[in-house]
Amino acid sequence: MNLDPDGEEQRERTAKAFRSTDLEVDELWMHYFSIGGDAGAMEIEAYLHGSYMLRPIQRDLLDHAIYELGNSFDN
C-alpha cells in the first residue's frame, strides 16, 4: 500500500527524466545539494530506483536540479 500516490507519481517522472540525461547520480546530487537539498547521494540513488521516498520539498529540489542540468546540456 502506497501512502503517497502523488509522491510515487512524481518519483516515476523524476526517474524517467533522470534516465533521459547523461548524468551520473553524483553529478545530480552535487547540484541538488548546492541548491539546498539535504538528502545524501545514496538516498537520491535509492529514490531514483524506487526504494526510498524523499520529502516533498526534497523531491521538488531534485526535479529542479535535473531540469537545470538537463537544460545546460541543450545550450
Secondary structure, DSSP 8 states (H G I E B T S, - for coil): --S-HHHHHHHHHHHHHHHTS---HHHHHHHHHHTT--S-HHHHHHHHTTS----HHHHHHHHHHHHHHHHHHH-
